[in-house]
């Protein structure tokens, strides 16, 4: 029984081996270059991003950086609440 998979609205037969000689269309090249540009920007924004070689490592670093930024914002909100003058109802 041949396995099939839905790809872009079409059903294709899965053979278990990669499509080595698949040619890219102009549209897929443009989409890939857009993704590559976005990954380069992400790499520049994330500390230690340029030193990360694998894509999963870059995403992990980005996720850690986001968590650190969220914690910093929470700490600043707490400091602001505690250090702001209290308004009395008099």
Phi, psi and omega in degrees: 000121181282138177273142178235161182215142176276124179227113176056038178088357179243152176263126180240152180273131180269123182258349180090359178235150183289155176275097186286318187263027180290124179273142178271139175278167179300323180294317180289327176295319180294317178296319180294318180294327176295316178295317179298320178297317180295323177293323177296319178296316178300318180297324178287327183283327186274129174301140184067007180299314181298335181275348181277128184264327184266150181295318180295326177293321178296316179295322178296315178298319179296317179296317178297320180295319178298316179298317179298318179296320178297319179295318179299319179296317179298317179297316179296323178295318178296314178300317179298316179297319183283326185267349178287144177295140180281138178268125179266157183271013182291000000 
